[in-house]
């Protein structure tokens, strides 16, 4: 059976390698937990270290500077599949983190880019560039790792933590490059082409996207957002009053807001942030004018981290008018954490409203 499995791998190596990649995604979807848990941070660091080791050994093997020991030759044949499995796991983790911190559109685009890189890597014309593309994926994972780790350790987000993450990732790549150049002194240009240039491209891309406010504000994530007719705190829980019919299951609270005189619009927010993390969010209320969304009415919302279910709070708007509204949750560095839209419609009924309480 083992020999048949080996023969199948040899005959279908590109498909098996892609399968390892997908398996990493599926495996970690079930295994990933809180972004700031020590075992998750160590797990990712081990995978990144192994990916760097396997890739560097592959480059040395290409130039006759490395040969696996006799007892490990069979295992070494599967190093590319193992690297893809670990990259798939890491990319899954970071995609989940980005997904939680951004809109569906941003995360979907990120997944499409990753899938495209994998497909190109497995096409026959690009077989000789396998190492180059794996180091590109590795660079993407490395930058993503420090992009969330450094702000988590510093307890805040902003330009300084982001630049610190790029410095930390650059230091790791510099150490890897130095070691490879020592082992392959006559092939320094190729080492730089396979290690330094892919990383530089990824780092520049991240910097551009960050200052364009496109990269999601990891490690923060918007756990929940909804619109309600009333929110009140009772002990350690919140009571959310909703008038939404149960058949409108796709709405988050009273997004079709039937307003009577004296009603206030409550926006309920739950935000996850790591332990000892502090951030000053802003809630922007915008009204849809004929020429587009109007200037926001800004309400500050300071948060603290550490709670598994997320920090919970709300804002209320007593002065409102019929029409479309949008509520945006924005970080202190101007990146959007999430949003919700609602339509305010006058309710001229005099009958008692049917309400239900949702506990959080």
C-alpha positions as semicolon CSV with decimal commas, in nm:
position;residue;x (nm);y (nm);z (nm)
1;X;0,000;0,000;0,000
2;X;0,288;0,235;0,082
3;X;0,451;0,165;-0,254
4;X;0,121;0,232;-0,432
5;X;0,088;0,562;-0,246
6;X;0,442;0,660;-0,349
7;X;0,371;0,569;-0,711
8;X;0,049;0,772;-0,705
9;X;0,239;1,075;-0,568
10;X;0,505;1,044;-0,841
11;X;0,242;1,021;-1,115
12;X;0,029;1,307;-0,980
13;X;0,282;1,525;-0,800
14;X;0,137;1,867;-0,903
15;X;-0,213;1,765;-0,796
16;X;-0,084;1,617;-0,469
17;X;0,114;1,933;-0,396
18;X;-0,197;2,142;-0,455
19;X;-0,386;1,898;-0,232
20;X;-0,137;1,960;0,050
21;X;-0,199;2,332;0,008
22;X;-0,578;2,292;0,029
23;X;-0,543;2,049;0,321
24;X;-0,354;2,316;0,512
25;X;-0,643;2,555;0,459
26;X;-0,903;2,304;0,577
27;X;-0,697;2,183;0,872
28;X;-0,639;2,523;1,021
29;X;-0,995;2,644;0,967
30;X;-1,083;2,403;1,248
31;X;-0,769;2,453;1,458
32;X;-0,712;2,830;1,466
33;X;-0,815;3,013;1,782
34;X;-0,752;3,354;1,937
35;X;-0,498;3,562;1,750
36;X;-0,298;3,640;2,066
37;X;-0,270;3,289;2,214
38;X;0,093;3,192;2,278
39;X;0,060;2,843;2,130
40;X;-0,076;2,993;1,804
41;X;0,212;3,240;1,783
42;X;0,471;2,964;1,846
43;X;0,296;2,729;1,600
44;X;0,321;2,989;1,323
45;X;0,684;3,067;1,408
46;X;0,774;2,697;1,382
47;X;0,604;2,665;1,042
48;X;0,776;2,979;0,912
49;X;1,114;2,848;1,033
50;X;1,061;2,511;0,865
51;X;0,952;2,675;0,539
52;X;1,266;2,889;0,542
53;X;1,482;2,582;0,619
54;X;1,332;2,366;0,343
55;X;1,356;2,644;0,085
56;X;1,717;2,723;0,171
57;X;1,813;2,353;0,154
58;X;1,640;2,330;-0,185
59;X;1,846;2,622;-0,317
60;X;2,166;2,462;-0,186
61;X;2,071;2,125;-0,337
62;X;2,024;2,290;-0,677
63;X;2,392;2,391;-0,675
64;X;2,528;2,069;-0,529
65;X;2,590;2,211;-0,181
66;X;2,342;1,988;-0,003
67;X;2,246;1,621;-0,019
68;X;2,003;1,465;0,226
69;X;2,138;1,181;0,445
70;X;2,070;0,834;0,307
71;X;1,803;0,759;0,567
72;X;1,617;1,082;0,483
73;X;1,629;1,068;0,102
74;X;1,278;0,926;0,072
75;X;1,136;1,181;0,316
76;X;1,320;1,468;0,143
77;X;1,138;1,393;-0,181
78;X;0,819;1,523;-0,019
79;X;0,964;1,847;0,111
80;X;0,780;2,057;-0,152
81;X;0,447;1,905;-0,049
82;X;0,527;1,962;0,318
83;X;0,621;2,323;0,246
84;X;0,293;2,375;0,062
85;X;0,102;2,223;0,351
86;X;0,263;2,462;0,599
87;X;0,219;2,760;0,367
88;X;-0,145;2,661;0,320
89;X;-0,191;2,648;0,696
90;X;-0,025;2,986;0,748
91;X;-0,213;3,152;0,464
92;X;-0,536;3,015;0,603
93;X;-0,461;3,165;0,944
94;X;-0,381;3,508;0,805
95;X;-0,673;3,502;0,563
96;X;-0,904;3,425;0,856
97;X;-0,750;3,710;1,055
98;X;-0,787;3,951;0,762
99;X;-1,139;3,824;0,697
100;X;-1,243;3,896;1,056
101;X;-1,096;4,247;1,037
102;X;-1,236;4,352;0,699
103;X;-1,521;4,326;0,456
104;X;-1,602;4,015;0,253
105;X;-1,480;4,185;-0,064
106;X;-1,131;4,246;0,074
107;X;-1,091;3,894;0,208
108;X;-1,228;3,731;-0,108
109;X;-0,979;3,923;-0,322
110;X;-0,699;3,811;-0,090
111;X;-0,803;3,446;-0,134
112;X;-0,819;3,484;-0,513
113;X;-0,464;3,621;-0,520
114;X;-0,335;3,329;-0,310
115;X;-0,514;3,074;-0,527
116;X;-0,372;3,238;-0,841
117;X;-0,017;3,217;-0,703
118;X;-0,066;2,848;-0,626
119;X;-0,205;2,777;-0,974
120;X;0,087;2,953;-1,145
121;X;0,329;2,758;-0,926
122;X;0,186;2,427;-1,050
123;X;0,174;2,508;-1,423
124;X;0,430;2,319;-1,632
125;X;0,594;2,632;-1,783
126;X;0,669;2,759;-1,432
127;X;0,807;2,439;-1,279
128;X;1,159;2,582;-1,276
129;X;1,029;2,883;-1,081
130;X;0,879;2,674;-0,801
131;X;1,131;2,789;-0,541
132;X;1,088;3,153;-0,643
133;X;0,711;3,140;-0,601
134;X;0,735;2,950;-0,273
135;X;0,965;3,218;-0,134
136;X;0,710;3,477;-0,248
137;X;0,438;3,297;-0,054
138;X;0,677;3,261;0,239
139;X;0,745;3,637;0,230
140;X;0,371;3,704;0,228
141;X;0,327;3,482;0,534
142;X;0,627;3,635;0,714
143;X;0,506;3,993;0,667
144;X;0,151;3,893;0,765
145;X;0,286;3,727;1,081
146;X;0,467;4,036;1,204
147;X;0,189;4,268;1,084
148;X;-0,036;4,129;1,357
149;X;0,230;4,019;1,612
150;X;0,407;4,354;1,661
151;X;0,083;4,553;1,725
152;X;-0,030;4,274;1,960
153;X;0,292;4,301;2,161
154;X;0,283;4,683;2,159
155;X;-0,085;4,691;2,256
156;X;-0,188;4,934;1,983
157;X;-0,212;4,985;1,608
158;X;-0,077;5,264;1,393
159;X;0,207;5,357;1,159
160;X;0,484;5,290;1,415
161;X;0,377;4,930;1,493
162;X;0,329;4,863;1,121
163;X;0,675;4,992;1,031
164;X;0,813;4,790;1,322
165;X;0,657;4,477;1,171
166;X;0,830;4,544;0,839
167;X;1,163;4,594;1,019
168;X;1,122;4,264;1,208
169;X;1,037;4,074;0,889
170;X;1,328;4,238;0,708
171;X;1,566;4,129;0,984
172;X;1,455;3,766;0,942
173;X;1,504;3,777;0,565
174;X;1,844;3,948;0,607
175;X;1,957;3,665;0,837
176;X;1,836;3,401;0,589
177;X;2,006;3,580;0,299
178;X;2,333;3,612;0,489
179;X;2,338;3,241;0,572
180;X;2,264;3,141;0,213
181;X;2,530;3,373;0,074
182;X;2,784;3,220;0,311
183;X;2,689;2,871;0,187
184;X;2,663;2,978;-0,180
185;X;2,922;3,258;-0,218
186;X;2,944;3,220;-0,597
187;X;2,565;3,240;-0,638
188;X;2,483;3,559;-0,448
189;X;2,279;3,712;-0,737
190;X;2,055;3,403;-0,750
191;X;2,010;3,407;-0,372
192;X;1,897;3,767;-0,391
193;X;1,666;3,689;-0,683
194;X;1,501;3,402;-0,493
195;X;1,491;3,554;-0,145
196;X;1,550;3,931;-0,130
197;X;1,355;4,049;-0,434
198;X;1,031;3,856;-0,361
199;X;1,036;3,981;-0,004
200;X;1,104;4,339;-0,112
201;X;0,809;4,326;-0,354
202;X;0,576;4,192;-0,083
203;X;0,697;4,448;0,174
204;X;0,650;4,739;-0,067
205;X;0,304;4,612;-0,161
206;X;0,203;4,589;0,207
207;X;0,336;4,939;0,273
208;X;0,141;5,084;-0,019
209;X;-0,178;4,904;0,084
210;X;-0,137;5,006;0,447
211;X;-0,097;5,377;0,378
212;X;-0,383;5,352;0,127
213;X;-0,586;5,216;0,423
214;X;-0,664;4,893;0,238
215;X;-0,500;4,642;0,474
216;X;-0,747;4,543;0,750
217;X;-0,660;4,662;1,103
218;X;-0,544;4,328;1,247
219;X;-0,534;4,223;1,530
220;X;-0,868;4,400;1,586
221;X;-1,184;4,238;1,452
222;X;-1,549;4,338;1,457
223;X;-1,726;4,043;1,617
224;X;-2,077;4,185;1,583
225;X;-2,260;4,498;1,473
226;X;-2,635;4,561;1,464
227;X;-2,906;4,828;1,478
228;X;-3,171;4,821;1,752
229;X;-3,448;5,031;1,904
230;X;-3,291;5,017;2,248
231;X;-2,980;4,885;2,419
232;X;-2,948;4,873;2,795
233;X;-2,700;4,711;3,029
234;X;-2,824;4,479;3,302
235;X;-2,542;4,354;3,519
236;X;-2,282;4,188;3,298
237;X;-2,517;4,148;3,002
238;X;-2,678;4,374;2,744
239;X;-3,046;4,365;2,645
240;X;-3,100;4,453;2,277
241;X;-3,456;4,545;2,183
242;X;-3,549;4,448;1,828
243;X;-3,868;4,488;1,624
244;X;-3,737;4,291;1,323
245;X;-3,971;4,019;1,195
246;X;-3,809;3,678;1,229
247;X;-3,839;3,612;0,855
248;X;-3,588;3,892;0,786
249;X;-3,315;3,664;0,918
250;X;-3,047;3,820;0,695
251;X;-3,071;4,159;0,871
252;X;-2,858;4,244;1,171
253;X;-3,117;4,388;1,402
254;X;-3,356;4,661;1,286
255;X;-3,185;4,760;0,961
256;X;-3,531;4,850;0,837
257;X;-3,582;5,099;1,119
258;X;-3,947;5,196;1,173
259;X;-3,915;5,524;1,361
260;X;-4,177;5,676;1,589
261;X;-4,149;6,014;1,763
262;X;-3,895;5,994;2,043
263;X;-3,716;5,688;1,904
264;X;-3,336;5,676;1,908
265;X;-3,128;5,455;1,682
266;X;-2,889;5,232;1,876
267;X;-2,585;5,077;1,708
268;X;-2,456;4,777;1,904
269;X;-2,088;4,683;1,857
270;X;-1,873;4,393;1,975
271;X;-1,501;4,420;1,900
272;X;-1,232;4,160;1,969
273;X;-0,888;4,288;2,064
274;X;-0,593;4,108;2,228
275;X;-0,520;4,118;2,600
276;X;-0,378;4,451;2,726
277;X;-0,472;4,614;2,396
278;X;-0,614;4,966;2,394
279;X;-0,763;5,150;2,101
280;X;-0,981;5,455;2,047
281;X;-1,237;5,372;1,784
282;X;-1,467;5,620;1,613
283;X;-1,824;5,554;1,505
284;X;-1,920;5,753;1,196
285;X;-2,289;5,813;1,125
286;X;-2,348;5,916;0,761
287;X;-2,671;6,012;0,586
288;X;-2,724;5,944;0,216
289;X;-2,757;6,278;0,040
290;X;-2,854;6,321;-0,329
291;X;-2,485;6,362;-0,417
292;X;-2,356;6,072;-0,206
293;X;-2,281;5,997;0,158
294;X;-2,264;6,313;0,366
295;X;-2,003;6,422;0,617
296;X;-1,990;6,191;0,919
297;X;-2,105;6,269;1,270
298;X;-1,821;6,124;1,474
299;X;-1,866;5,957;1,813
300;X;-1,551;5,833;1,996
301;X;-1,557;5,482;2,139
302;X;-1,250;5,377;2,346
303;X;-1,206;5,001;2,390
304;X;-0,989;4,764;2,592
305;X;-0,902;4,405;2,505
306;X;-0,877;4,063;2,664
307;X;-1,235;3,935;2,669
308;X;-1,295;3,622;2,457
309;X;-1,639;3,740;2,343
310;X;-1,502;4,083;2,259
311;X;-1,543;4,432;2,401
312;X;-1,908;4,535;2,393
313;X;-2,062;4,879;2,366
314;X;-2,306;5,094;2,174
315;X;-2,375;5,442;2,044
316;X;-2,714;5,609;2,004
317;X;-2,845;5,875;1,768
318;X;-3,154;6,061;1,882
319;X;-3,164;6,315;1,597
320;X;-3,230;6,141;1,269
321;X;-3,442;6,178;0,957
322;X;-3,599;5,935;0,711
323;X;-3,371;5,790;0,449
324;X;-3,062;5,572;0,417
325;X;-2,793;5,577;0,685
326;X;-2,455;5,414;0,718
327;X;-2,266;5,349;1,040
328;X;-1,890;5,294;1,008
329;X;-1,653;5,171;1,278
330;X;-1,312;5,329;1,215
331;X;-0,979;5,283;1,395
332;X;-0,757;5,563;1,524
333;X;-0,536;5,538;1,214
334;X;-0,834;5,583;0,980
335;X;-0,889;5,222;0,869
336;X;-1,242;5,089;0,855
337;X;-1,314;4,795;1,084
338;X;-1,671;4,739;0,967
339;X;-1,996;4,904;0,867
340;X;-2,370;4,857;0,858
341;X;-2,643;5,028;0,658
342;X;-3,001;5,096;0,760
343;X;-3,310;5,263;0,622
344;X;-3,515;5,488;0,851
345;X;-3,885;5,489;0,768
346;X;-4,155;5,680;0,963
347;X;-4,389;5,447;1,151
348;X;-4,732;5,606;1,162
349;X;-4,901;5,309;1,329
350;X;-5,055;5,365;1,673
351;X;-5,070;4,996;1,760
352;X;-4,831;4,856;2,020
353;X;-4,509;4,730;1,862
354;X;-4,407;4,369;1,880
355;X;-4,060;4,358;2,029
356;X;-3,822;4,090;2,146
357;X;-3,514;4,103;2,364
358;X;-3,183;3,965;2,246
359;X;-2,929;3,908;2,523
360;X;-2,558;3,957;2,472
